[in-house]
């Protein structure tokens, strides 16, 4: 299969595929490569944040989206993580929140 056919079939950028093939890397390694920006919070911290949100929900303390963004910021600061969250607002952004909620669809939030 040529580059063009592979990129159309799998929805990959052609130039990225060419660069990885030129590296002569093992195909198993190429499959595990994650493209794009690294997540602000590692998986284990996101799981901890999700667990904490569920604990608060069980105690009948409904969380708003704004509360989750502030907690994510505090998690990043507490764990000395390099992040792109807003230092003036002291919270995570809308894009991070949208991704977090899509990765954890079983979370429910307060709307008021």
KAKAFEN-V329723 format. One record per residue. N is the residue number from 1. RES is the residue in one letter. NEAR is the number of other C-alpha atoms within 12 Angstrom. Layout:
N;RES;NEAR
N;RES;NEAR
//
This chain:
1;X;9
2;X;12
3;X;20
4;X;17
5;X;14
6;X;17
7;X;17
8;X;14
9;X;13
10;X;13
11;X;13
12;X;17
13;X;19
14;X;19
15;X;14
16;X;21
17;X;27
18;X;19
19;X;14
20;X;24
21;X;18
22;X;13
23;X;13
24;X;13
25;X;16
26;X;13
27;X;14
28;X;10
29;X;13
30;X;19
31;X;13
32;X;11
33;X;15
34;X;12
35;X;14
36;X;8
37;X;10
38;X;15
39;X;24
40;X;29
41;X;34
42;X;19
43;X;15
44;X;14
45;X;23
46;X;28
47;X;20
48;X;18
49;X;29
50;X;29
51;X;17
52;X;23
53;X;31
54;X;23
55;X;17
56;X;21
57;X;19
58;X;14
59;X;11
60;X;13
61;X;16
62;X;22
63;X;26
64;X;20
65;X;26
66;X;24
67;X;25
68;X;34
69;X;34
70;X;27
71;X;29
72;X;38
73;X;34
74;X;25
75;X;30
76;X;28
77;X;22
78;X;14
79;X;16
80;X;12
81;X;19
82;X;17
83;X;26
84;X;24
85;X;28
86;X;20
87;X;15
88;X;11
89;X;14
90;X;22
91;X;27
92;X;32
93;X;27
94;X;19
95;X;16
96;X;29
97;X;31
98;X;17
99;X;18
100;X;29
101;X;23
102;X;13
103;X;16
104;X;21
105;X;14
106;X;14
107;X;27
108;X;23
109;X;25
110;X;17
111;X;10
112;X;8
//
